[in-house]
């Protein structure tokens, strides 16, 4: 199916790698080709988003870029963006494929023809031009990074904020990669429940996210923020279990997790029935191939006639990628980071014909612009007053090394 997708210049391939993260999402959902498209950057997006998403019942796939914050909170962004995704984009696809373990459902004008086309697609990847000698650079030296962390901790000490998610960019110029091959490798090394490969002409997102931003099913809405990570010891079950238990009991991780839970509760309360917002699970520990994660679930019942645009206005960007209080930390992120986040720490997902939707958090991802030959990935961590700057640097390097492994870079 990935090979079959190569003929399209716009598509969304969303794959949960058979993780049973409740509530269950689509196993594998694919949208290809464009009937109608909506792109927006800059101010005034909420009205046009509402108009586009409130039309006749149909599938919509797309993304929400981090810099929608500028319109939502009257902020600005002046850093460079070498990838170039629009702040906001949705498209109505010509073809929708829904795949689970036993069934392939095809929604298209000629589903039988599509099925035959997929069946007849060779099970080998095209020999796209690739550059096997990428040189990955980073925007911060070690000393610069440590200095910024200490400055952020001074902001926390002064009461500007409680916790802030700080990211740095790793990048390669004059890069030629095969996005399909890279996505397959990313998925084999790090399969995650909110993964995907997303293309808009020359702009690509290769995503291995473990985190759900927001999901609507009927009148129920929920968010599942992640705060808290521990490495795994796959060769030693007893040690692995101990690491899992240590994560559950870690006071720093619990503090960060409950902070973002409170932020999400506050966001959902803006669009939910009074008294309906609740924490379904606090400090849940979930295991993935490389790490254990602390995930909490917050849900509520939407007020009647609440639109998709209303929900995005209340909840975006997600607290796990900003910090608290949200507006102030986004100002500090702009002050101290060096790269426009763009689609990173935004969301990709879908809206179904009945108005339900599911969106991830774009993390653990590779961004690529095939025209400018620029590859980018960002790594970050939550900074608190008690954070150790050296440990935060090591965490970023660990996250970056996992992506470098996928890109075949030392």
Beta strands, then each sheet from edge to edge (+ up, - down):
strand 1: 10-15
strand 2: 28-32
strand 3: 36-40
strand 4: 60-64
strand 5: 88-92
strand 6: 95-99
strand 7: 104-107
strand 8: 137-138
strand 9: 163-172
strand 10: 194-200
strand 11: 203-209
strand 12: 212-217
strand 13: 220-224
strand 14: 226-231
strand 15: 278-287
strand 16: 291-301
strand 17: 323-324
strand 18: 347-351
strand 19: 357-360
strand 20: 365-369
strand 21: 374-383
sheet 1: 7+ 6- 2+ 1- 10+ 11- 20+ 21- 9+ 8-
sheet 2: 7+ 6- 2+ 1- 10+ 11- 20+ 21- 9+ 17-
sheet 3: 3+ 5- 4+ 18- 19+ 12- 13+ 16- 14+
sheet 4: 3+ 5- 4+ 18- 19+ 12- 13+ 16- 15+
end
